[in-house]
Amino acid sequence: MKNIIEIDVKLNDTGLSLFFNNNEFSTQYPQNVWSSVPKSVKNAFKDNLALIATMHLPMVLPGVSGIKFSTSRPILEPYLFQNFIFDIPSNTEVDGTNTDEVVRKFLTLDFIYKESDILYPGHYPVEDGYRALVSMSFGKDSLLTFALAEELGLDPKMIYIVEDSLKYEQKHKTLLGERFQKEFNKELSILIHETGKLRNYTFLGLPESEFGWGLQNTEYALSLIPFAYAFKGKYILFGNEQSTAATYFDEEGKWRIYPCYDQTHVWTSHIDQITQLFTGRTVRTGSLIEPLMDIFIQRILIRRYSQYADYQMSCFTSTEAGKEYRWCHECSVCAKMFLLSIAGGMDPKAIGLTHNMLSKQNKNLFTLFGGSSSLTYANTGLGRDEQLFNFYLAAKRGNNSPLVMEFKESKLYQEAKDRENELFNTFIKIYDSISVPKEYKNELMSIFREEINLFEM
């Protein structure tokens, strides 16, 4: 007998409520934001957000064979299925499960909708759109995106989507947002996003899993549509940099793994189609930093926009070490950002890192030295070369931290020296892009060329 879980979704005065297992999960917008959205857009929004937020549940709930919605069939169903299935190998890599079996399970699930007819959002253009909407996470990518959009005259509007499934993140980012608003007089709009609890495995009473995170960018793009209507948004900008396109194969060489498929440049172009569909072809989605690698993103943020670098928070603060401060100083993310800063000739204190992450005790945080990382990107060949080049730059700059000295005395240093030109041309480069808004590409490239010309090893 099939075990089908049921999802009920209802619109209300501030957004929508999703009901599952006798619990209500709300997506709540400021009143003036939600009231600006056309009715048919709201109805289509409801159907599609319900699927995005829950389609992982049959994959993680024991014995479940399908999911039934109180909605019409969502217009984005083909997009979401592609997004989901391309993300599966990354999930199984982290979860330690068998990709073949997980794909088989997904393809045998039943997705059932109350109404077979699709509700279309209609053709309701955002009138006189002119500004950029930036999903602000306070990571280096979103901060640089905001700063660049501001320099380009896009009058960026920051939206913080509250994701309470991360232990201390919400607390730190709420404080950062309040301080940011006071210092720069920039309003930070808040979206209460309780459906994020459906990927909080402590809340669900289940073992930890990566399932539920792979559609986050797609979900956020759709969730920002109401803000586009309210604030005359023309662009939704994500911090998807060049390395998000990196992939690798699993140990058996069978499955291509995208560490973050929903952030790849090709998928960003699909998200662009989605936001156009829901706004009468007026709101475009892209990335201003697609042409850059991580080292230059971190360097430009600190060197060119130091006033914003002071707000950077890239650490997930998922342990007690991150309870009181936005950097835990114990994880691979903190280690990466520290090394990026040093390699780029910048001071890690500019982004709030106060402990030397290149000490011996942190060796296990770098995959180059055989350690592990919470970032699957670190397992790619590009990720390995990035660490190699960054340690090489740190050594060239005369950094005397224990791990840099160990690197300098190892075969890795000679490898980096032999490959110096190749590595330089890989990481200190402006790449061609497909997601940068065409109207601003020339001006943006001028900024990047200026920064490249100032770089010295």
N, C-alpha and C positions, 0 to 999 in steps of 0.2 A: 504493500500500500504506500502511495506517495505521500510524503510529508511536505506540504506547501505552506510557507509562511505568508502572512497577509500584511500589506502596507496600505494604510488609509491616509489620504492627504486632503487638506482643506485650506482654502484661502481665507484670510482674515484681514482686519483693517491695517495691519502692519507687515504683512508678508504671508507666510503660510505655516501650517502646523502639520507635522508628519506623525502618525501614530503607529507604533509597533510594540507588540508584546506588553500592552497596557501602559505604555509610556508615551508621553508627548514630547516631540522635539521641534522646536520653533526656529524659523529663520525670520528675524525681526529687523525691519528697516526703520529708520526715522520716518515719522508720519509724512513729512513733506516729500520724501523720496518715493515711498511706495504709492502715494496718491498721484504721482506724475506718470505712472505707467499705464498705458492703454489696457483696457479690459482683456482683449483677445491675447495680448502679449502675456498678461498675468496667467491666463489659463494654460497657455502653452508652456510657460515657465514652470508652472506647478507640475505638469506631467513629466517634464524632462528632469527637473531637479530631483524628483522622487526616485527616478531610476539611477541617476548618478550617485546619490547618497546611499543607496541600499543594494546595488547589484552585486556587491562583494559578500553580502550576508550568507547566501546559500553556500558559498565556498568555505566558510569558517564555522558555521553552525552545524554540529554533528547531526547526521541523519536527514538533513534537509535536501529535497530534490527539486525545489523550485520556489518561485515567489509570485504572488498575485497582487496586483495594484488596483486601487479603486479609481483609476484614471483611464484616459484614452491612450492608445499606443503612442509613445513619444516620437516626435519627428526626428529626433537626434539618435534614435536607437542604433542605426548602422554605424554612426560615428563612435558612439560609446562602446559598442562591441569591439570595434577595431582598437580603440584606445585600451580597452581592458585586456584583450588577448595578447597584444604586443607587450604588455607589462607583466604578464604572467611569469616568464623566465626570470625576470629580476626578483619577483616575489619569492619564487621557489629557491633561488640562490641564497637569499637572506634567511628564509624559513627553514632551509635544509630539507626540502621535500622534493618529490620526483616530478619533474616538469611534464613528462608524458602523461602521468596519471592525473595531474591537476588540469591539464588542457582537456583531457578526455572528460573529466567531471564537468568542467564548464560547458562543454559542447553538448552535454546531455541534460543540462538544467532546463526546466520549464519556466518561461517568462510569460505570465498571463495578465491580460489587461481587461478591465471591465468593458471598455468600449474599443472596438476594432478600428473605428474611424480615427484618423489623426486630426488633432486640433492644430491649425496653423496660427502662427503669431500675427498674421496679417501684414499689411504694408504701412507701417507707422514710423516714418523717419524721425530721427532726433533733429529738431529744428535749430538751425544756426549753430551747430556743434563746432567747437573751436579748441577745446582743451583736452589735456591728457588725464586719464584716470590711472593712478598707480596703486597697485595692491602692495601696501607697505608692510613688509615683514621686519624692517630694520636690519636686514642682512646687507652685505656689501652691494649685492646686485640691485636691490630695490632702492637703496640710498643713492647709488650712482645714477640709476634710471631717473629718479626724481630730480637730482641735480642737473643732469643733462637736459631733461625736459624743460626745466626752469631756464637754463641758459639759452635754449632754443626758442623761448618765448611761448611755450605751450601751456603756461599757467597751470601746472599740474595740481590735481586734487588727490590727496592721500586718503585711501580707504584701508582701514585695519579690520580684517576678518578675524574675529575671536575664535581661536581653535583651542578649546579647553582640554583637548586630549593629551597635551604635553604638560608635564608636571608643574613647572614653575614659569613656563614661557609667558603665559598670559599676564602674570603679575609684573614681570620685568618690562614687558612691552607696553603695558598700560602706563607704567611710570615713565617710560621713555617717550611715549606719545604725549603725555601731559607736559613734560619738560620741553619737548620739541615745539608744541603749540605756543607755550609761553615765550620761548626764546625767539622764534621766527615769525610769530603771529600767523601760523599756517594751521588752518582747521583740519583736524583729523576725524573723518567720519567713521563711525563704528557700525559694523554689521554683526549682530548677535547670531551665531551660527551653531545652534545646539545639535544639528545633525552630525556635527563632528564627533559627538559622543559615540556614534555608531562605528567609529574606527578606534575607539578607546577600549582596548581589550580588558583593562581592569574593570571598567564599567560593565562590559558585557560578560565578565566572569569567564573569559576564555584565555588560552595561551596567547602570547604576543604573536603578531603576524604583520606582514607588510601589506596584506590585502586591505583595500580601502583608501590607500594613499595614491595609487597610480593615476587616478582621475582628478587629482586636486586642482591642477591648473585649469582643466576644462570646467570643473565645477565653479572655480573662482571667477572665471571669465563670464560664465552665465550669470553668476550672482552679482556681478558688477553692472549688468545691463540697467537695472533700475536707477543706479547712480548716474548713468549716461543720460537718461531722460531728465533727471532732476537738475543736473549741473552742466548740461549742454556738452557732454563728452563727445569727442571725435575719435579719440584713440584710447584703447586699453593697452597699457604697456606692462609687459612682464620682464623680469631680469633673466632672460634665457641667453646665456653667453655661449661662446663658440664650442666649448668642450661638452655641452649637453648633447651634442650629436655623437659623442664617442660610444662605441660598442665593443663587446668582446664575446667570445664563445665560451660555453660551459666546458667543464673538464673533458667531457666526452666528444666535444666538437659538434654537437647536434643542434644546439639552440643558440641563436643570437640573443645576447642580453643587452637591453637598453637600460642603463642605470636609472634613467628618468625619461621614459618615452614621451610623456605629456609635455616635456620641456624641449623636445627636439625641434629644430627649425621647420622640418616638414610638418610636424603636428601643429606647430604654431600657425602655419598657414591654414590648417583645417579649423583651428579655433577662430581664425579670422573669418572664415566662411560662416561659422556659427553666429558670431556676434553681428555680422552683416545680416544674416537671416532674421534675427530677432529685432533689428532696428531699421528695417526698410533700407538696407544696404548703406547705412550712413556711419556706423561705428566700426572702425578697423582695429584689429589686434596685431601687435607686433612686439619687437624688442629693439631697443636702441643700442644694446651692448652685444648683439650677436657677433659683430666683427672681432671681438676681443677675447683673449684668454684670461684666466683668473688673475695671473700676476699683474697684468696691466689694469684690470678692474680695481684691484686693491690699491695699486700705486696711484692711479688717477684720483680715486676717492680721497686718499690721504693728502696727496700733493696739491690737487686743484680745488678740492672742496673740503678742506680740513674742518670747517664748521659743522659739516654733516657727518664726517668720519667719527666724531666723538660719540655718535649715537649708535654705532654699529653693534649689533648683537647677532652673531651667527651660531652660537652654541645653542643646543637644544635644551640645556639645563634640565636634563631628565633624571638627574640623581640628586642626592642631598647636597653634593658639592656645589650645585647651582642654586641653592635655596635663597641665599642672601645677595648674590651678585650675578650679573648677566653672563659672565664667563665662568665656567666651572674649573678651568685650568687642568682638567684631567682627561679630556676626550680628544679624539682624532680631529674634530672640527677646530677646537682651540689650537691644536698643534699646527694644523694646516694654515690657519690665518696668521699665526705668529711667523711661520716660515715664509709665507707670501710677502709679508711686510718687510722682513729682513732682506729677502732676495730682491725686492724692488727698491731697496735703498731707503726704506721708510722705518720709522720707529713704531713698534707694536703698541707702545703706550698711547699713541694717537687714536687707537680704536678701543682703548681700555684694557688691553692685555698687560697684566702687571707681573706675571711669573715667566721665567725663562722656560719656554716649552721645548728648548733644544738641549735640555739636561739629560743625563744618562737614564734617569728614571722614566723618561718619556719615549724611549727607543721603541717600545712596543706599539706606539701610536703611528708609526710610519711603516707602510708596506714595503718601502725600499729596503728597510732593514729586517724584513721578515715579520713585521708586526701586522696588526689587523686594523681595519677602519670601519666605522659605521657608514661610510660613503662607498657604495658599490663602484662608483667612478674610479676610486683608487685602485681597483682591480684591473682596469683597462690598461693597455699598453701606453696610451697617452697619459693616463694618471701616473704611471710609473715614471715615465720620462719627465713629467712635470716635477715630481719630487727630485729626480736626479738633477735637473737643471737648476732648481731652486737651491738645493744644497751647494751646487757648484758656484752659483752667484754669491751665496752667503760666504763661502770660502774666499772667493775673489775679492770680496769687500772687506776681508780681514776679520770676520766674526770669529771669536775664539770660544764659542760655546762647545761643551764636550762632544755633542753629536756632530758638529761641523768639523771638529778636529779629527774625530774618528773617521768621518767621511773622507777627509783630505788624505788620510793615511791608508785608505783602502783602494782596491781596484776600481771602485765606482768613480773615484775622482779622475783616474786616467781615462775611463770610458767617456766621462762627460767632457774631458779636455779634447779627446779625439773627435768627439761629435759636436764640438762647440758651435760650429756654423749651422749645422742641421738643427740643433736645439734652439739656437737663437732665432732662426728663420721660422721655427714652429711656434714659439711662444711670444716673441716680440714682433708681432705681425698684425696688420689689419686685414682681416679676411673678407672675401666677398660675402654678401648677405642676401637673404630672401625675405626677411621679416622687418627690416628697417623701413619706416614710412618713406616713400620715394621723395616726397616734398621736402624732407629735411636731410636727405642723405648727403648732399654735398657739404652742407654746413657742419654736419656731424663728423664727416671724414676729415674736414679741416681741423677740428678739435683734436681728433685722434692722431693726425699726422704731426701736429704741434707737440703732443705728448711723446710720441715715438722719437721725435728728433731730440728731445731733452733727456732721453734715457742713456745712461752710461753704465757699462759693466764694471 
